[in-house]
Amino acid sequence: MTDVQANTPTRGEREYRKTATIRATQWWKLGDHPAVVLKSAPNRYADEGISWCPTLEGGHIVTPGDWIATGVQGEHWPIKADVFATTYELVDSARAAMETADD
């Protein structure tokens, strides 16, 4: 399948845009976000768990650089950095607050 075929809508398919505002924190290590926990994994020593974010669907492994999103109902989910960069943009009020803090 070519890129053109992949981006061509199929019959009945429509495009949608997310409109909800989320809060997000970029995660690098345990302690950066309270939703990320150390989960033990099979075939590992007790202190060699995996970083895990419980989600409404069950949960996902978190790796350094992922963003941890908080939805409108307080739910959390990880988003890979490249997906986050192409999907989300900083809202104006947050951008203004960051620029003021940098001065």
Sequence and secondary structure as in RCSB ss.txt:
>XXXX:A:sequence
MTDVQANTPTRGEREYRKTATIRATQWWKLGDHPAVVLKSAPNRYADEGISWCPTLEGGHIVTPGDWIATGVQGE
HWPIKADVFATTYELVDSARAAMETADD
>XXXX:A:secstr
  HHHHHS  TT          EEEE  STTS TT EEE  TTS TT  EEEE  TTS EE  TT EEEE TTS 
EEEE HHHHHHH    HHHHHHHHHHH 
